[in-house]
Amino acid sequence: MTTPEQALGPGGELDRFVADLAAKDEFSGSLLLTHRGRPVLARSYGMADQARSVRNGPDTAFALASVTKLATAVAVAQLAQRKKLAYTDSLATYLDGFPAEVTVHHLLTHTAGFGDYHEDPEYFEAAAGWTSAAEVMDGITGFIRRSTPLFPPGAGYSYSNSGYHLLGMIVAKASSLPYYDYVQRNVFAAAGMRGSGFFTKPQWRTDRRIAHPYRRDPATGQWTDTVEEFAFIGTPAGEAFATSADLERFARALWQNGFLDRGHTELTLSGKLQMPPQQPPPGSPPPPPGLPPQAVYQCYGPIGTLLGGHWSFGHGGGNTAGVSTSVELHPALDRVTVVLGNYAGQAVLQIAGLARRLITTEGQ
């Protein structure tokens, strides 16, 4: 009988599944699994830049999409620990023109009633003209300020890029530092993430260490570079960059009190509200018979998953332009899974889901 350790290691079920996706040109990116801080499986496939024939490797930095929200959440928790802000603080305390009823807690748990600024039909045209970090932050804030709330604060749940952007603005106000400077110093540098940061579009175009995102052209079937579709720089809601090893360092620092004291670590990782059941993405390997259903909870940033009495915490991210990411930590088993991709599609979610199932089997 195959043990979970064998299934997760070189030549095991997970390794074969990823290799098959790569062979079918459905996965391009990097995979890293660690146990007690040591690599169990590390693989890179595909091209970081097809035009220049640059291959993905362990030192390639990938756009993180919504995994970036974890860095923003850590920044908020650090400032709460230092009593620079409180989870009960009103958004209006920090930013004019917003409802006083919206709190930091609402923003962190996607219950503030804000939606997604990307859905404003004028956003992408405006973003194409922004050429500085300040223009990006202030411009997006303006779009959110003019938007119509989906529901009163606390009356519902709606995953919100707008809410996490506003958290970044709060971080800047509470710390008296630009958001990007605060996160670079207090999150990335604190975790030893030397290959990570908020890179600009000019850097993304030219730096061979940064993976370009790709979307498959439905007419030709070819993967098309989409860098030009992105804004000048990422935001508190998405598009910081990290290598697989750096993101593993982040995950380990998150649950081993590397960023926060024990109390604020537990506060960040505890479930605040239960989310609807989540179905596995199409193409995922079928779960084994008898596997119990999982319960999913929104924490202060991370998503907590309870499966078979075993907790894991993490976040995924992605978009149709070709960024797809996942990080998940299993504190009780001392395991971390990082999957970073630069192809649009379901492959990263499939890989992360299989890794979770195999790790959870070990925990039972």
Secondary structure, 3 states (H helix, E strand, C coil): CCCHHHHHCCCCHHHHHHHHHHHCCCCCEEEEEEECCEEEEEEEECEEECCCCEECCCCCEEECHHHHHHHHHHHHHHHHHCCCCCCCCEHHHCCCCCCCCCEHHHHHCCCCCCCCHHHCCCHHHHHCCCCCHHHHHHHHHHHHHCCCCCCCCCCCCCCCHHHHHHHHHHHHHHHCCCHHHHHHHHHHCCCCCCCCECCCHHHHHHCCCECCCEEECCCCCCEEECHHHCCCCCECCECCEECHHHHHHHHHHHHCCCCCCHHHHHHHHCCCEECCCCCCCCCCCCCCCCCCCEEEEECCCCEEEEECCEEEEEEEEECCCCCEEEEEEEHHHCEEEEEEECECCCHHHHHHHHHHHHHHHHHC
